Amino acid sequence: MMFSKKHLASILLVAASASNSSAFAPPLQHSTLRSSLSSLSATSPINNDHEEIHSLAQSAKSLTLTLLTTSFLLLSPLPSHADGQTKDFKLPPIDYSDKSRCTLSSSKMGQANAARDKLYDLRECDLRNAKAAEYDLSGVIMTKTDVSGANFKEAQFSKGYLRDSNFEGADFTNAIVDRATFKGSSLKGAIFQNAVLTATSFEGADVEGADFTDAYIGEMLLW
């Protein structure tokens, strides 16, 4: 059955409206579309211009594919980024009355959660040459913290806030550093051999002489 230009334009309008609808809107029922096409077919005059109709049909197909592709891209989830990259990230005041605050302790909750009984706050702590091999330090907060020369071999730093701190000479061999931020920190001579670094920010960090031999580097921000 052949359609006139006017009726084909109507079909295109129906298809475009269905494809461009909100992701939360109910889908266009097949019965409704069939009813519309049947109505158009019943009233459409015969048009012998096959080439023009074929061209319009191809345009309809291209338009539908374009709209579906655009909808998919708009509704797809955004890539993850390092925690602490929020523009207006604010931390609570340091509890200086807690004398046991500056202690490295391993979480038992699992690295993906970064969950603890209370805020894991190591801001302004002096932890030079600390021994934390195989520790789960997920969710740790470090600002102006000195952990130079520390042993973090096979440690886990999921969602670590590691800004403006001293990590010079620290050993992260085989460590997992995921969704962390070293923004503004000094990592001179730090060792990341065979470490896993994913969705981690090194914005403004000093990595002079750092060793990334055989490290797995996923999405990373270096500036």
C-alpha positions as CSV (number, residue, x, y, z in Angstrom):
1,M,0.0,0.0,0.0
2,M,1.4,3.4,-1.0
3,F,1.2,6.5,1.2
4,S,1.0,10.2,0.2
5,K,3.6,12.6,1.4
6,K,1.1,14.1,3.9
7,H,0.4,10.7,5.5
8,L,4.0,9.7,5.6
9,A,4.8,12.9,7.4
10,S,2.2,12.0,10.0
11,I,3.8,8.6,10.5
12,L,7.2,10.3,11.0
13,L,5.7,12.6,13.6
14,V,4.3,9.7,15.6
15,A,7.6,7.8,15.5
16,A,9.6,10.9,16.6
17,S,7.2,11.7,19.4
18,A,7.5,8.1,20.7
19,S,11.3,8.0,20.6
20,N,11.8,11.4,22.2
21,S,9.5,10.7,25.2
22,S,10.8,10.8,28.8
23,A,12.4,7.6,30.1
24,F,9.7,7.5,32.8
25,A,6.8,8.0,30.4
26,P,4.7,4.9,29.5
27,P,5.7,3.3,26.2
28,L,3.5,3.8,23.1
29,Q,1.1,0.9,22.9
30,H,1.5,-1.3,19.8
31,S,-2.3,-1.3,19.4
32,T,-2.3,2.5,19.2
33,L,0.4,2.5,16.6
34,R,-1.3,-0.2,14.6
35,S,-4.6,1.7,14.8
36,S,-2.9,4.8,13.5
37,L,-1.3,3.0,10.6
38,S,-4.5,1.2,9.7
39,S,-6.4,4.5,9.7
40,L,-3.8,6.0,7.4
41,S,-3.8,3.0,5.1
42,A,-7.5,3.1,4.8
43,T,-7.6,6.8,3.8
44,S,-4.3,7.0,1.8
45,P,-4.6,7.6,-1.9
46,I,-2.3,5.6,-4.2
47,N,0.9,7.4,-5.1
48,N,3.0,6.0,-7.9
49,D,6.1,7.9,-7.2
50,H,8.1,5.0,-5.8
51,E,11.5,6.7,-5.5
52,E,10.1,9.6,-3.5
53,I,8.3,7.3,-1.1
54,H,11.4,5.1,-0.7
55,S,13.4,8.2,0.2
56,L,10.9,9.3,2.8
57,A,10.9,5.8,4.3
58,Q,14.7,5.9,4.6
59,S,14.5,9.3,6.3
60,A,12.1,7.9,8.8
61,K,14.4,5.0,9.6
62,S,17.4,7.3,10.0
63,L,15.4,9.7,12.3
64,T,14.2,6.8,14.5
65,L,17.8,5.4,14.9
66,T,19.2,8.9,15.7
67,L,16.5,9.5,18.3
68,L,17.1,6.1,19.9
69,T,20.9,6.6,20.0
70,T,20.5,10.0,21.5
71,S,18.2,8.7,24.2
72,F,20.6,5.9,25.1
73,L,23.5,8.3,25.5
74,L,21.5,10.8,27.6
75,L,20.2,8.0,29.9
76,S,23.5,6.1,30.3
77,P,25.2,6.5,33.7
78,L,28.2,8.8,34.0
79,P,31.7,7.5,34.7
80,S,32.7,7.3,38.3
81,H,35.2,9.9,39.7
82,A,37.4,10.1,42.7
83,D,35.8,10.8,46.0
84,G,36.6,14.2,47.3
85,Q,36.5,15.8,43.9
86,T,33.3,17.5,44.8
87,K,33.8,21.2,44.3
88,D,32.5,22.3,47.7
89,F,33.6,19.3,49.8
90,K,33.6,20.2,53.5
91,L,34.9,18.2,56.4
92,P,34.0,18.5,60.1
93,P,36.4,20.1,62.6
94,I,39.3,17.9,63.8
95,D,38.6,16.4,67.2
96,Y,41.9,17.2,68.9
97,S,40.6,15.8,72.2
98,D,40.8,12.3,70.8
99,K,44.3,11.2,71.8
100,S,44.0,7.9,70.0
101,R,42.9,9.5,66.7
102,C,46.3,9.3,65.0
103,T,46.5,5.6,64.7
104,L,46.4,3.4,61.6
105,S,43.8,0.7,61.9
106,S,42.5,-1.7,59.4
107,S,38.8,-1.7,58.5
108,K,36.9,-5.0,58.8
109,M,33.9,-3.8,56.8
110,G,35.3,-4.5,53.3
111,Q,37.1,-2.1,51.0
112,A,34.1,-1.4,48.7
113,N,32.1,0.1,51.5
114,A,34.7,2.3,53.2
115,A,32.4,2.0,56.2
116,R,33.5,2.5,59.8
117,D,32.0,3.0,63.2
118,K,33.1,6.6,63.1
119,L,35.0,9.1,60.8
120,Y,38.5,7.7,60.1
121,D,40.2,11.1,60.5
122,L,44.0,11.2,60.3
123,R,44.3,14.9,59.4
124,E,47.5,16.6,60.6
125,C,48.9,13.3,62.1
126,D,52.6,12.4,62.1
127,L,52.8,8.8,60.9
128,R,56.2,8.8,59.3
129,N,57.5,5.3,58.6
130,A,54.3,3.7,59.7
131,K,53.7,0.0,59.2
132,A,50.4,-0.6,57.5
133,A,51.0,-3.5,55.1
134,E,47.8,-5.3,54.0
135,Y,45.7,-2.8,56.0
136,D,42.3,-1.8,54.7
137,L,42.4,2.0,55.0
138,S,39.3,2.6,52.9
139,G,37.5,5.8,53.7
140,V,40.6,7.4,55.5
141,I,40.8,11.2,55.6
142,M,44.3,12.7,55.4
143,T,45.0,16.4,55.1
144,K,48.5,17.8,56.1
145,T,49.3,14.3,57.2
146,D,52.9,13.0,57.2
147,V,53.1,9.4,56.1
148,S,56.5,9.6,54.4
149,G,58.3,6.3,54.2
150,A,55.2,4.4,55.3
151,N,54.7,0.8,54.3
152,F,51.4,0.5,52.5
153,K,52.2,-2.7,50.6
154,E,49.0,-4.6,49.6
155,A,46.9,-2.0,51.4
156,Q,43.5,-0.8,50.2
157,F,42.6,2.8,49.8
158,S,39.1,2.8,48.4
159,K,37.5,6.2,48.6
160,G,40.5,7.7,50.4
161,Y,40.7,11.5,50.9
162,L,44.5,11.9,50.7
163,R,45.0,15.6,50.0
164,D,47.8,18.0,50.7
165,S,49.8,15.3,52.6
166,N,53.3,14.0,52.6
167,F,53.6,10.5,50.9
168,E,57.3,10.9,50.0
169,G,59.0,7.5,49.7
170,A,55.8,5.6,50.8
171,D,55.5,2.1,49.4
172,F,52.2,1.2,47.7
173,T,53.5,-2.0,46.1
174,N,50.5,-4.3,45.2
175,A,48.1,-1.8,46.8
176,I,44.6,-1.1,45.6
177,V,43.9,2.6,45.3
178,D,40.3,3.1,44.0
179,R,38.3,6.3,43.8
180,A,40.8,8.2,45.9
181,T,42.3,11.7,45.6
182,F,46.0,12.7,46.2
183,K,45.2,16.3,45.2
184,G,48.1,18.6,46.2
185,S,50.1,15.9,48.0
186,S,53.8,15.1,47.6
187,L,54.5,11.6,46.2
188,K,58.1,12.1,45.5
189,G,59.9,8.7,45.3
190,A,56.7,6.9,46.2
191,I,56.5,3.3,45.0
192,F,53.4,2.1,43.1
193,Q,54.9,-1.1,41.6
194,N,52.1,-3.5,40.5
195,A,49.5,-1.3,42.2
196,V,45.9,-0.9,41.0
197,L,45.0,2.7,40.5
198,T,41.5,3.3,39.3
199,A,39.3,6.5,39.2
200,T,42.0,8.2,41.3
201,S,43.0,11.9,41.1
202,F,46.6,13.1,41.2
203,E,45.6,16.7,40.4
204,G,48.3,19.1,41.6
205,A,50.3,16.2,43.2
206,D,54.1,16.0,42.9
207,V,55.0,12.6,41.5
208,E,58.6,13.3,40.8
209,G,60.6,10.1,40.9
210,A,57.6,8.0,41.7
211,D,57.7,4.4,40.5
212,F,54.7,3.1,38.6
213,T,56.3,0.0,37.2
214,D,53.7,-2.6,36.2
215,A,51.0,-0.6,37.8
216,Y,47.5,-1.0,36.5
217,I,46.3,2.6,35.7
218,G,42.7,3.0,34.9
219,E,40.8,6.3,34.7
220,M,43.1,8.9,36.3
221,L,43.2,12.6,36.7
222,L,46.7,14.0,36.5
223,W,46.1,17.8,36.3
